[in-house]
Amino acid sequence: MDRRGQASAEYLLLIVVILLVMGWLLVNVYQPSIGATMDVSIASDAKNAVTNIANAANLVYANGPGAKRTLSVYIPASGTFTSNNASKVIQFNSASIANSAHSVNASTSSNMTIENPNVTKGWYNNIVVEWKLNTNYISVTIDK
């Protein structure tokens, strides 16, 4: 009888050791890779949002004064949109992409102004890209 009890205790101890090793692997090996994967996903979503806005601005520029386009984009992190008219670039700056200050940008064909440049994470369904009459720039209005 004692041998069966000893075998059961050894199997239970072996299972506990295996679970401890698997828990250690989960915490120390898999968790950092999951975080890195999420950072890549957030950066990709940010690049997609900036590219969609830049493409809309280029389309409005191609259509000429009076053209307007409304689009929806997903903003993956809180941040600020800026435009550098000297190099015709739209840029998104965020401190939460890749766990550090990061920015993504896309080229545009024209000068731009951005109204309501500070954004929070989430869907923005009413981004209006418009070339108003009697102006020489594209206006981007970001409203949630």
Beta strands, then each sheet from edge to edge (+ up, - down):
strand 1: 68-75
strand 2: 79-84
strand 3: 89-97
strand 4: 100-107
strand 5: 112-115
strand 6: 118-119
strand 7: 122-130
strand 8: 138-143
sheet 1: 1+ 7- 8+ 5+
sheet 2: 4+ 3- 2+ 6-
end
